[in-house]
Amino acid sequence: MIQTGFIEIIKDQADRALWSVRNVIECIPDVMWDKLYCDMPLWKHVYHMLHSLDAWYINPGKYQEPFFHEKDLNNLDVRTGKRLPRELLTNYFHTVETKIREYNNNLTEDILLEKPEGSEWTRFALIVGQHRHLHSHMGMIMGFIIAETGMWPRVIGLEGEIPNGYSQFF
């Protein structure tokens, strides 16, 4: 990992986090997709995690909801009638991943401590905050998978190359 500047570190950590998120989602058995965990279907936990990443990583003040969103669909405290299939959330992940990579590619160190238009937080606070939130929810989802299957979805740390392919367990 290149560690000569904040942007290289942010990009590398985002790449590692995004690979891990995709892998965890790919490791969810189909039989678990609609199963309730903490009174919500597992797919809703996935959507909450992705929606927050999408809304808060770049600029929550200028965020536009995805076309399929409806009120409280991302809220883990509110039951909703809509169901999101795996294919839709996989496509949504790709959209979020592309947005984050493009955003990171346009970041410069001199703007990290600036607040994006309409935001009360700096770009750096938004990025770090989303890494924290993302990994909290990814850990919960991993816990659900581990409890059901006895298998640990692979996530990657600071060392080693980012693997090819997904649905990898330890």
N, C-alpha and C positions, 0 to 999 in steps of 0.2 A: 504494500500500500504506500502510495506517495503521501508524505506528510510535510510537504514544504509550505502548505497554505491551507486555510480553512476550507476553501472551496473544494479542493481535492479530497479532503477528509469527508466533507458533507456528501459529495458525489459517491465516494466509496461506501460510506455507511448506508446511504439511500439504496445503492445497488444491492448491498447485502441484505438489507431489510426487505426490499421488494422481492428478491429471490425467495427469502424465507416465507414471506406472506403467501406467495404463489404456491410454494411447496406445501405449506400447511393446508391451504384450500384444496389442493389436489389430493391430499391425504385423507380428506373427509370421506368416509364410506357413504355411498348413496343412501343406505338405510338410516344414517344419522341426519341427513339433510333437513328433514322436517321434525325430527325428534326435539322435544322440549328440554331446555336446560335453563334453569332459573326462570321458568315460566315462559320462555320465548323459544321459538324454533331456532335451530342452529344456524340456518341460513340468515336469520335476522341478526345474529351476533356477527356474522361475516359482513353483512351489509352495513351494520353500524360502524364496524372497524374501517371499511373502505370509504364510506360516506364521510366520516370524520377526517380521514386522510385527505380525501379530495377537497373538502371544504376548508380545512384549517392549515394545511401545509403551505399553501401559496398566499391566499388572502381571503379570509372569511367575509370581509366587507364587500367583495366583488364576486362572490360565489354564485353560480347558477346551478340549480338542481338538475340532476339527470332527468331525461324525458320520462322515465318510468316512476319517478318519485311521487309520493303522495304524503300528505301531512302525517307526521309521526311514524312513518315507515322505518326511519332510522332510530327511533326512540325505544330503548330497551325497557322502558317503564310503561309502555302503552301497547296493548294488543291491537293489531290491525287485521283486516280481512284479506289483504293482498298477499300473495305468495310469490317469491322471486325464485325462479329456477336456477340451477347451477350454471347453465350456459349463459344466462343473462349476467350473473355476477362475475363469471369469468371474463366476459367481454367488458364489463364495467372495470374490473381490475386492470385490464390492458389499457383502457382509456386513462385511468388514474396514473398508471405507470408511465405512460407516454407524456402526460402533462408534467409529472414530477421531473422526469429526465430532461425535458425541454426547458423547464424552469431552472433546474440546476445548471444546465449548460449555459444559461444566460446570466447566472449570478456572478457578481464581482464582490470582492471582499469589502470594497468601500461602501456598498449599500446594505451589508448584513445588519447593521445597527440602525438602519432607517426603517420607518414604518411605511408599509405599502398604503396606497390611497384607501381611505375608509377603514383602516385597521388601527386599533389601539396598541398593537404589539409590533415589535420589530420583526423583520424577516427571520433573524436568527432565533428569536423566542418562538416563533411559529414552527420553525423546522424542528427545534429541539423538543418543543411541546408535543408535536405530532409523533416523533420517535417514541416518546414516553407513553403516550396514549396508545399508539399502535401496538407496542410490545406488551402493554397490559392486556389488551383484548386478544392479541395473538396467543399469549400465554394461557388465557382462559380457554380459548378454543383448543389449544394443544392439550390442556388438561382433560377436556371432554373426550377428545380422541383417545388419549392414553387410557382413561378410565374404561372406555368401551372396548378398545382393541388390545390393550396391553402393549402397544407399539408407540414409539416416540417419533413424531415427524422431525426430520432433520432441519436444523437451522444452522446458520453459519456465523462464526465469530470473526475476530480480527485476522486470524491466520488462514492461510490457504486460499486457493483459487475458488471462484464461484463455480459450482458444479454445472454441468450440462444436464438438462432434463429435470423432471419433477417427480412427485410421488415417491420421494426418498425418505426412508425411515432409518433411524439409528439401529 
